[in-house]
């Protein structure tokens, strides 16, 4: 009988899943979903930055904006992040999707009413929905055709994609440090 090898990164994925389910509102309030989703994505960007700085949290005092964290994370990750990244054989432009979410959050945070909010949300969701089939989106019970569910789906996909590139970068850095120097 063979034992299954358990990945050391499995707890990280599990933690993200648990955090998402704990923090994401159960309501259909699109404003709250955007605000909470924005914070979850910002946490992933912060993790990318802290990984690159060997776990130091000295930049927390710098009070970087979401956009500054996004740009810094793009510099750290490089091409895989800023161009078309591949996540489970699907292509997303993480930088553009995160930027769209940030812009959406800013409009909601600074305006009492946001004209064309539905269109802005659909535009953000389109980054992910255009690369998966309708059946795949609706295959998981928690997601569905409602805008709130589509928004939660898209935020979860962005968080997972950011975690994936963070782990890939960590693995690459680890492999590079093991190579003998000439």
Order of alpha helices (4+ residues) and beta strands (2+ residues): alpha-alpha-alpha-alpha-beta-beta-alpha-alpha-alpha-alpha
